[in-house]
Amino acid sequence: MGIDKQSDIAANIQIGPTDQGMVRIYIEADGGIELPLDFDADEAEEIAEELMTAAEAARAIAGGAKPKKKR
């Protein structure tokens, strides 16, 4: 399965800080799959930027491109 293919797999995602000063993305999927992914703060910010870029691209593909709000 590629990144641009739809899937029927369901999963839950949680994101938060760890007690070691890392950012954890925790994924839990059907079948007892648990995947904790830890990143330092800089890596987490890079992931956040990639998510924002992907969201903008998805909106454009869907034809509902909205202007990005400035923070």
Jmol script that loads the backbone (N, CA, C; Angstrom):
load data "model"
ATOM      1  N   MET A   1       0.852  -1.172   0.000  1.00  0.00           N
ATOM      2  CA  MET A   1       0.000   0.000   0.000  1.00  0.00           C
ATOM      3  C   MET A   1       0.898   1.235   0.000  1.00  0.00           C
ATOM      4  N   GLY A   2       0.608   2.168  -0.868  1.00  0.00           N
ATOM      5  CA  GLY A   2       1.367   3.413  -0.922  1.00  0.00           C
ATOM      6  C   GLY A   2       0.723   4.493  -0.087  1.00  0.00           C
ATOM      7  N   ILE A   3       1.422   5.590   0.048  1.00  0.00           N
ATOM      8  CA  ILE A   3       0.930   6.688   0.876  1.00  0.00           C
ATOM      9  C   ILE A   3      -0.332   7.328   0.312  1.00  0.00           C
ATOM     10  N   ASP A   4      -0.552   7.212  -0.999  1.00  0.00           N
ATOM     11  CA  ASP A   4      -1.717   7.843  -1.607  1.00  0.00           C
ATOM     12  C   ASP A   4      -2.865   6.866  -1.859  1.00  0.00           C
ATOM     13  N   LYS A   5      -2.811   5.696  -1.267  1.00  0.00           N
ATOM     14  CA  LYS A   5      -3.873   4.694  -1.421  1.00  0.00           C
ATOM     15  C   LYS A   5      -4.760   4.681  -0.181  1.00  0.00           C
ATOM     16  N   GLN A   6      -6.065   4.578  -0.392  1.00  0.00           N
ATOM     17  CA  GLN A   6      -7.022   4.513   0.712  1.00  0.00           C
ATOM     18  C   GLN A   6      -6.900   3.163   1.411  1.00  0.00           C
ATOM     19  N   SER A   7      -7.216   3.130   2.694  1.00  0.00           N
ATOM     20  CA  SER A   7      -7.102   1.920   3.491  1.00  0.00           C
ATOM     21  C   SER A   7      -8.321   1.753   4.376  1.00  0.00           C
ATOM     22  N   ASP A   8      -8.657   0.522   4.695  1.00  0.00           N
ATOM     23  CA  ASP A   8      -9.750   0.227   5.617  1.00  0.00           C
ATOM     24  C   ASP A   8      -9.251   0.004   7.043  1.00  0.00           C
ATOM     25  N   ILE A   9      -7.966   0.140   7.264  1.00  0.00           N
ATOM     26  CA  ILE A   9      -7.390  -0.066   8.588  1.00  0.00           C
ATOM     27  C   ILE A   9      -7.731   1.121   9.481  1.00  0.00           C
ATOM     28  N   ALA A  10      -8.249   0.819  10.667  1.00  0.00           N
ATOM     29  CA  ALA A  10      -8.586   1.868  11.629  1.00  0.00           C
ATOM     30  C   ALA A  10      -7.493   1.947  12.692  1.00  0.00           C
ATOM     31  N   ALA A  11      -7.189   3.166  13.117  1.00  0.00           N
ATOM     32  CA  ALA A  11      -6.173   3.345  14.159  1.00  0.00           C
ATOM     33  C   ALA A  11      -6.491   4.597  14.968  1.00  0.00           C
ATOM     34  N   ASN A  12      -6.011   4.616  16.180  1.00  0.00           N
ATOM     35  CA  ASN A  12      -6.106   5.788  17.050  1.00  0.00           C
ATOM     36  C   ASN A  12      -4.721   6.392  17.164  1.00  0.00           C
ATOM     37  N   ILE A  13      -4.670   7.714  17.281  1.00  0.00           N
ATOM     38  CA  ILE A  13      -3.391   8.398  17.415  1.00  0.00           C
ATOM     39  C   ILE A  13      -3.476   9.360  18.596  1.00  0.00           C
ATOM     40  N   GLN A  14      -2.415   9.374  19.383  1.00  0.00           N
ATOM     41  CA  GLN A  14      -2.282  10.311  20.495  1.00  0.00           C
ATOM     42  C   GLN A  14      -0.922  10.995  20.351  1.00  0.00           C
ATOM     43  N   ILE A  15      -0.885  12.272  20.692  1.00  0.00           N
ATOM     44  CA  ILE A  15       0.362  13.031  20.602  1.00  0.00           C
ATOM     45  C   ILE A  15       0.539  13.805  21.895  1.00  0.00           C
ATOM     46  N   GLY A  16       1.734  13.731  22.470  1.00  0.00           N
ATOM     47  CA  GLY A  16       1.990  14.474  23.692  1.00  0.00           C
ATOM     48  C   GLY A  16       3.449  14.366  24.106  1.00  0.00           C
ATOM     49  N   PRO A  17       3.817  15.117  25.139  1.00  0.00           N
ATOM     50  CA  PRO A  17       5.199  15.091  25.622  1.00  0.00           C
ATOM     51  C   PRO A  17       5.440  13.876  26.517  1.00  0.00           C
ATOM     52  N   THR A  18       6.683  13.411  26.511  1.00  0.00           N
ATOM     53  CA  THR A  18       7.063  12.328  27.423  1.00  0.00           C
ATOM     54  C   THR A  18       7.766  12.925  28.635  1.00  0.00           C
ATOM     55  N   ASP A  19       7.996  12.099  29.640  1.00  0.00           N
ATOM     56  CA  ASP A  19       8.713  12.580  30.831  1.00  0.00           C
ATOM     57  C   ASP A  19      10.208  12.729  30.567  1.00  0.00           C
ATOM     58  N   GLN A  20      10.658  12.367  29.372  1.00  0.00           N
ATOM     59  CA  GLN A  20      12.064  12.503  28.991  1.00  0.00           C
ATOM     60  C   GLN A  20      12.295  13.715  28.081  1.00  0.00           C
ATOM     61  N   GLY A  21      11.270  14.551  27.913  1.00  0.00           N
ATOM     62  CA  GLY A  21      11.413  15.748  27.089  1.00  0.00           C
ATOM     63  C   GLY A  21      11.313  15.483  25.594  1.00  0.00           C
ATOM     64  N   MET A  22      10.689  14.405  25.233  1.00  0.00           N
ATOM     65  CA  MET A  22      10.484  14.065  23.828  1.00  0.00           C
ATOM     66  C   MET A  22       9.008  14.284  23.490  1.00  0.00           C
ATOM     67  N   VAL A  23       8.706  14.298  22.206  1.00  0.00           N
ATOM     68  CA  VAL A  23       7.322  14.335  21.756  1.00  0.00           C
ATOM     69  C   VAL A  23       6.993  12.938  21.256  1.00  0.00           C
ATOM     70  N   ARG A  24       5.928  12.358  21.793  1.00  0.00           N
ATOM     71  CA  ARG A  24       5.546  11.005  21.397  1.00  0.00           C
ATOM     72  C   ARG A  24       4.301  11.042  20.529  1.00  0.00           C
ATOM     73  N   ILE A  25       4.380  10.345  19.404  1.00  0.00           N
ATOM     74  CA  ILE A  25       3.213  10.035  18.596  1.00  0.00           C
ATOM     75  C   ILE A  25       2.946   8.561  18.856  1.00  0.00           C
ATOM     76  N   TYR A  26       1.794   8.281  19.434  1.00  0.00           N
ATOM     77  CA  TYR A  26       1.442   6.915  19.817  1.00  0.00           C
ATOM     78  C   TYR A  26       0.296   6.443  18.939  1.00  0.00           C
ATOM     79  N   ILE A  27       0.515   5.357  18.215  1.00  0.00           N
ATOM     80  CA  ILE A  27      -0.489   4.825  17.306  1.00  0.00           C
ATOM     81  C   ILE A  27      -0.910   3.449  17.804  1.00  0.00           C
ATOM     82  N   GLU A  28      -2.221   3.247  17.884  1.00  0.00           N
ATOM     83  CA  GLU A  28      -2.778   1.966  18.300  1.00  0.00           C
ATOM     84  C   GLU A  28      -3.770   1.543  17.223  1.00  0.00           C
ATOM     85  N   ALA A  29      -3.573   0.341  16.676  1.00  0.00           N
ATOM     86  CA  ALA A  29      -4.423  -0.144  15.588  1.00  0.00           C
ATOM     87  C   ALA A  29      -5.033  -1.488  15.946  1.00  0.00           C
ATOM     88  N   ASP A  30      -6.032  -1.860  15.167  1.00  0.00           N
ATOM     89  CA  ASP A  30      -6.670  -3.163  15.333  1.00  0.00           C
ATOM     90  C   ASP A  30      -5.626  -4.265  15.298  1.00  0.00           C
ATOM     91  N   GLY A  31      -5.891  -5.331  16.009  1.00  0.00           N
ATOM     92  CA  GLY A  31      -4.965  -6.460  16.026  1.00  0.00           C
ATOM     93  C   GLY A  31      -3.890  -6.341  17.082  1.00  0.00           C
ATOM     94  N   GLY A  32      -4.055  -5.410  18.022  1.00  0.00           N
ATOM     95  CA  GLY A  32      -3.096  -5.273  19.109  1.00  0.00           C
ATOM     96  C   GLY A  32      -1.809  -4.560  18.746  1.00  0.00           C
ATOM     97  N   ILE A  33      -1.826  -3.815  17.650  1.00  0.00           N
ATOM     98  CA  ILE A  33      -0.629  -3.077  17.236  1.00  0.00           C
ATOM     99  C   ILE A  33      -0.510  -1.796  18.054  1.00  0.00           C
ATOM    100  N   GLU A  34       0.612  -1.611  18.701  1.00  0.00           N
ATOM    101  CA  GLU A  34       0.918  -0.393  19.447  1.00  0.00           C
ATOM    102  C   GLU A  34       2.272   0.104  18.974  1.00  0.00           C
ATOM    103  N   LEU A  35       2.320   1.375  18.558  1.00  0.00           N
ATOM    104  CA  LEU A  35       3.547   1.907  17.986  1.00  0.00           C
ATOM    105  C   LEU A  35       3.862   3.269  18.605  1.00  0.00           C
ATOM    106  N   PRO A  36       4.743   3.312  19.621  1.00  0.00           N
ATOM    107  CA  PRO A  36       5.166   4.593  20.177  1.00  0.00           C
ATOM    108  C   PRO A  36       6.352   5.143  19.380  1.00  0.00           C
ATOM    109  N   LEU A  37       6.223   6.356  18.892  1.00  0.00           N
ATOM    110  CA  LEU A  37       7.285   6.996  18.119  1.00  0.00           C
ATOM    111  C   LEU A  37       7.710   8.258  18.853  1.00  0.00           C
ATOM    112  N   ASP A  38       8.972   8.337  19.275  1.00  0.00           N
ATOM    113  CA  ASP A  38       9.475   9.485  20.027  1.00  0.00           C
ATOM    114  C   ASP A  38      10.380  10.347  19.155  1.00  0.00           C
ATOM    115  N   PHE A  39      10.207  11.673  19.279  1.00  0.00           N
ATOM    116  CA  PHE A  39      10.972  12.634  18.492  1.00  0.00           C
ATOM    117  C   PHE A  39      11.430  13.764  19.397  1.00  0.00           C
ATOM    118  N   ASP A  40      12.607  14.331  19.086  1.00  0.00           N
ATOM    119  CA  ASP A  40      12.989  15.531  19.827  1.00  0.00           C
ATOM    120  C   ASP A  40      12.136  16.695  19.308  1.00  0.00           C
ATOM    121  N   ALA A  41      12.176  17.816  19.983  1.00  0.00           N
ATOM    122  CA  ALA A  41      11.301  18.943  19.655  1.00  0.00           C
ATOM    123  C   ALA A  41      11.498  19.440  18.227  1.00  0.00           C
ATOM    124  N   ASP A  42      12.742  19.496  17.757  1.00  0.00           N
ATOM    125  CA  ASP A  42      12.998  19.960  16.388  1.00  0.00           C
ATOM    126  C   ASP A  42      12.391  19.018  15.356  1.00  0.00           C
ATOM    127  N   GLU A  43      12.538  17.721  15.582  1.00  0.00           N
ATOM    128  CA  GLU A  43      11.944  16.749  14.663  1.00  0.00           C
ATOM    129  C   GLU A  43      10.422  16.860  14.667  1.00  0.00           C
ATOM    130  N   ALA A  44       9.841  17.059  15.851  1.00  0.00           N
ATOM    131  CA  ALA A  44       8.387  17.185  15.965  1.00  0.00           C
ATOM    132  C   ALA A  44       7.891  18.412  15.197  1.00  0.00           C
ATOM    133  N   GLU A  45       8.640  19.509  15.260  1.00  0.00           N
ATOM    134  CA  GLU A  45       8.247  20.705  14.513  1.00  0.00           C
ATOM    135  C   GLU A  45       8.329  20.459  13.005  1.00  0.00           C
ATOM    136  N   GLU A  46       9.335  19.713  12.568  1.00  0.00           N
ATOM    137  CA  GLU A  46       9.446  19.371  11.144  1.00  0.00           C
ATOM    138  C   GLU A  46       8.254  18.526  10.705  1.00  0.00           C
ATOM    139  N   ILE A  47       7.839  17.579  11.546  1.00  0.00           N
ATOM    140  CA  ILE A  47       6.681  16.745  11.236  1.00  0.00           C
ATOM    141  C   ILE A  47       5.423  17.614  11.159  1.00  0.00           C
ATOM    142  N   ALA A  48       5.288  18.547  12.091  1.00  0.00           N
ATOM    143  CA  ALA A  48       4.124  19.438  12.085  1.00  0.00           C
ATOM    144  C   ALA A  48       4.077  20.267  10.799  1.00  0.00           C
ATOM    145  N   GLU A  49       5.220  20.744  10.356  1.00  0.00           N
ATOM    146  CA  GLU A  49       5.273  21.514   9.105  1.00  0.00           C
ATOM    147  C   GLU A  49       4.885  20.637   7.915  1.00  0.00           C
ATOM    148  N   GLU A  50       5.353  19.387   7.906  1.00  0.00           N
ATOM    149  CA  GLU A  50       4.997  18.466   6.828  1.00  0.00           C
ATOM    150  C   GLU A  50       3.501  18.175   6.831  1.00  0.00           C
ATOM    151  N   LEU A  51       2.906  18.044   8.021  1.00  0.00           N
ATOM    152  CA  LEU A  51       1.459  17.835   8.120  1.00  0.00           C
ATOM    153  C   LEU A  51       0.689  19.032   7.566  1.00  0.00           C
ATOM    154  N   MET A  52       1.130  20.234   7.887  1.00  0.00           N
ATOM    155  CA  MET A  52       0.465  21.432   7.385  1.00  0.00           C
ATOM    156  C   MET A  52       0.561  21.518   5.857  1.00  0.00           C
ATOM    157  N   THR A  53       1.732  21.213   5.324  1.00  0.00           N
ATOM    158  CA  THR A  53       1.922  21.227   3.873  1.00  0.00           C
ATOM    159  C   THR A  53       1.023  20.185   3.209  1.00  0.00           C
ATOM    160  N   ALA A  54       0.952  18.998   3.781  1.00  0.00           N
ATOM    161  CA  ALA A  54       0.110  17.949   3.223  1.00  0.00           C
ATOM    162  C   ALA A  54      -1.369  18.323   3.299  1.00  0.00           C
ATOM    163  N   ALA A  55      -1.779  18.975   4.389  1.00  0.00           N
ATOM    164  CA  ALA A  55      -3.170  19.404   4.525  1.00  0.00           C
ATOM    165  C   ALA A  55      -3.525  20.433   3.461  1.00  0.00           C
ATOM    166  N   GLU A  56      -2.630  21.367   3.209  1.00  0.00           N
ATOM    167  CA  GLU A  56      -2.863  22.364   2.170  1.00  0.00           C
ATOM    168  C   GLU A  56      -2.977  21.701   0.796  1.00  0.00           C
ATOM    169  N   ALA A  57      -2.117  20.737   0.516  1.00  0.00           N
ATOM    170  CA  ALA A  57      -2.160  20.029  -0.764  1.00  0.00           C
ATOM    171  C   ALA A  57      -3.455  19.230  -0.893  1.00  0.00           C
ATOM    172  N   ALA A  58      -3.883  18.602   0.192  1.00  0.00           N
ATOM    173  CA  ALA A  58      -5.128  17.834   0.161  1.00  0.00           C
ATOM    174  C   ALA A  58      -6.322  18.739  -0.107  1.00  0.00           C
ATOM    175  N   ARG A  59      -6.335  19.923   0.511  1.00  0.00           N
ATOM    176  CA  ARG A  59      -7.417  20.879   0.239  1.00  0.00           C
ATOM    177  C   ARG A  59      -7.435  21.288  -1.227  1.00  0.00           C
ATOM    178  N   ALA A  60      -6.264  21.536  -1.774  1.00  0.00           N
ATOM    179  CA  ALA A  60      -6.180  21.941  -3.178  1.00  0.00           C
ATOM    180  C   ALA A  60      -6.686  20.824  -4.093  1.00  0.00           C
ATOM    181  N   ILE A  61      -6.337  19.582  -3.789  1.00  0.00           N
ATOM    182  CA  ILE A  61      -6.795  18.450  -4.594  1.00  0.00           C
ATOM    183  C   ILE A  61      -8.307  18.316  -4.500  1.00  0.00           C
ATOM    184  N   ALA A  62      -8.841  18.541  -3.299  1.00  0.00           N
ATOM    185  CA  ALA A  62     -10.282  18.423  -3.079  1.00  0.00           C
ATOM    186  C   ALA A  62     -11.044  19.622  -3.641  1.00  0.00           C
ATOM    187  N   GLY A  63     -10.319  20.646  -4.083  1.00  0.00           N
ATOM    188  CA  GLY A  63     -10.975  21.813  -4.643  1.00  0.00           C
ATOM    189  C   GLY A  63     -11.486  22.810  -3.624  1.00  0.00           C
ATOM    190  N   GLY A  64     -11.110  22.633  -2.387  1.00  0.00           N
ATOM    191  CA  GLY A  64     -11.571  23.540  -1.337  1.00  0.00           C
ATOM    192  C   GLY A  64     -10.449  24.277  -0.679  1.00  0.00           C
ATOM    193  N   ALA A  65      -9.499  24.742  -1.453  1.00  0.00           N
ATOM    194  CA  ALA A  65      -8.332  25.433  -0.886  1.00  0.00           C
ATOM    195  C   ALA A  65      -8.771  26.669  -0.132  1.00  0.00           C
ATOM    196  N   LYS A  66      -8.380  26.754   1.129  1.00  0.00           N
ATOM    197  CA  LYS A  66      -8.654  27.921   1.957  1.00  0.00           C
ATOM    198  C   LYS A  66      -7.335  28.623   2.219  1.00  0.00           C
ATOM    199  N   PRO A  67      -7.357  29.926   2.335  1.00  0.00           N
ATOM    200  CA  PRO A  67      -6.105  30.617   2.671  1.00  0.00           C
ATOM    201  C   PRO A  67      -5.620  30.197   4.055  1.00  0.00           C
ATOM    202  N   LYS A  68      -4.320  30.045   4.181  1.00  0.00           N
ATOM    203  CA  LYS A  68      -3.718  29.662   5.447  1.00  0.00           C
ATOM    204  C   LYS A  68      -3.780  30.834   6.407  1.00  0.00           C
ATOM    205  N   LYS A  69      -4.241  30.584   7.647  1.00  0.00           N
ATOM    206  CA  LYS A  69      -4.293  31.625   8.662  1.00  0.00           C
ATOM    207  C   LYS A  69      -2.891  31.875   9.203  1.00  0.00           C
ATOM    208  N   LYS A  70      -2.551  33.125   9.396  1.00  0.00           N
ATOM    209  CA  LYS A  70      -1.270  33.482  10.008  1.00  0.00           C
ATOM    210  C   LYS A  70      -1.382  33.304  11.499  1.00  0.00           C
ATOM    211  N   ARG A  71      -0.321  32.812  12.114  1.00  0.00           N
ATOM    212  CA  ARG A  71      -0.316  32.633  13.587  1.00  0.00           C
ATOM    213  C   ARG A  71       0.381  33.774  14.236  1.00  0.00           C
TER     214      ARG A  71
END
end "model"
wireframe off; spacefill off
backbone 0.3
color backbone group
